[in-house]
């Protein structure tokens, strides 16, 4: 015998609406209070570009560990490369190696924080303004790189398709940040 909470109700008795009688803008109400909302989809989509950037930062951190610290590939591990160096040069090389590792680690942490903050329902207009501005700077940087394209891009293995993909991701991120900016509350204290 099913419990009362598991019992199926006819449309309308449990707060849901018959899907056949819906207008397109009534979809959120039809799902009921426990159903997914358009806001959840928008929040999820708006952090996808941030997660892509965080994944690139994580790849950079793993690459640093493999290449610089462990010496995978054609280079030696850092402790083998450091043998025979003077103390001053050794300290300089260690400082450079640590900075090379900390830069992508800090970048990945910052982007991951932004993704977590951006997924929240109460992320503010200031947050989305900053995010949209950063994506705008990235778009300007991509345009400058495209206009000043030299053979160094080809030597690194970047193609025009890679550039267009990156520009598409940045444009997508800017549009979604603008939508989230329009839907964001003006301040934390509003509505409380």
C-alpha angles and dihedrals in degrees: 000000000000119000118247091253091055096046115115116240130204117254111286098021094088098039097266124119128229104261093218091063096051131118113215093258093055095069095104093053091047093058090059127222094304097048126099116270133212086248090062091052091048092048090050094048093046093061097045093089090048090051090050090053091046089052090053089050090050090051088052091052093049090046090052091052093047099042106031104028103032098026097226111176123017098339131080125246113269094254091054093046090050095057113112096016123130116252093251093049091043092053090048093050092047090050091051092047092049092048090049088054098042095051097065091037092055091043092051092048092050094048092046090052090050091051092051092046092045092054092058117100092228099053104141134235090251091058093050092045090056092045092049090048092051091050088048090054089049090052091050089048091052091050091049090049090049093050093046093042110157135171090271089078089055092048090055089052099250118145132192088258090058090052093050091048091051091046091049092052091049092048091048090049093049092050093049092045088053091051091048089047091056092048097042121106116255094235140356093252097054113108096011 
